[in-house]
Amino acid sequence: MKKLIVGNWKMNGRAEQVAEWANFDPILVTEKVDLVICPPAVYFTDLAIHLNDDVGIGAQDCSIRADDGAYTGEISATMLGDIGCDYVILGHSERRQYNGETDEIVKTKATNAINAHLTAIICVGETLNQ
């Protein structure tokens, strides 16, 4: 089984940094390790064109809603798949703490992600210390 290394940029960076972010040492990508980058959603497509094919790209979250609709600011798992997303991180400690996300919500999001052919990366046991 391959190891998975995921870089989650959270809410950091600016558009002019995207090309620089994609320029890292490819030695991390091996037959034993998959590497995934999860930028802020607004930089997703810009980063995707700079990454080599050996690096996966993921989203930092997806909507609990499986279908399209009037959900301002939400991004469905299906939409993420449409733009080339391979992975989605779910269950972040800060989303649990600040947005009240429960295990049930994370489970629903994960089901939506799997149904959209994404690999769901579930955060468990982490805490947010500030």
Rosetta blueprint (number, residue, H / E / L):
1 M L
2 K L
3 K E
4 L E
5 I E
6 V E
7 G E
8 N E
9 W L
10 K L
11 M L
12 N L
13 G L
14 R L
15 A H
16 E H
17 Q H
18 V H
19 A H
20 E H
21 W H
22 A H
23 N L
24 F L
25 D L
26 P H
27 I H
28 L H
29 V L
30 T L
31 E L
32 K L
33 V E
34 D E
35 L E
36 V E
37 I E
38 C E
39 P L
40 P L
41 A H
42 V H
43 Y H
44 F H
45 T H
46 D H
47 L H
48 A H
49 I L
50 H L
51 L L
52 N L
53 D L
54 D L
55 V E
56 G E
57 I E
58 G E
59 A E
60 Q L
61 D L
62 C L
63 S L
64 I L
65 R L
66 A L
67 D L
68 D L
69 G L
70 A L
71 Y L
72 T L
73 G L
74 E L
75 I L
76 S L
77 A H
78 T H
79 M H
80 L H
81 G H
82 D H
83 I L
84 G L
85 C L
86 D L
87 Y E
88 V E
89 I E
90 L E
91 G L
92 H L
93 S H
94 E H
95 R H
96 R H
97 Q H
98 Y H
99 N H
100 G L
101 E L
102 T L
103 D H
104 E H
105 I H
106 V H
107 K H
108 T H
109 K H
110 A H
111 T H
112 N H
113 A H
114 I H
115 N H
116 A L
117 H L
118 L L
119 T E
120 A E
121 I E
122 I E
123 C L
124 V L
125 G L
126 E L
127 T L
128 L L
129 N L
130 Q L
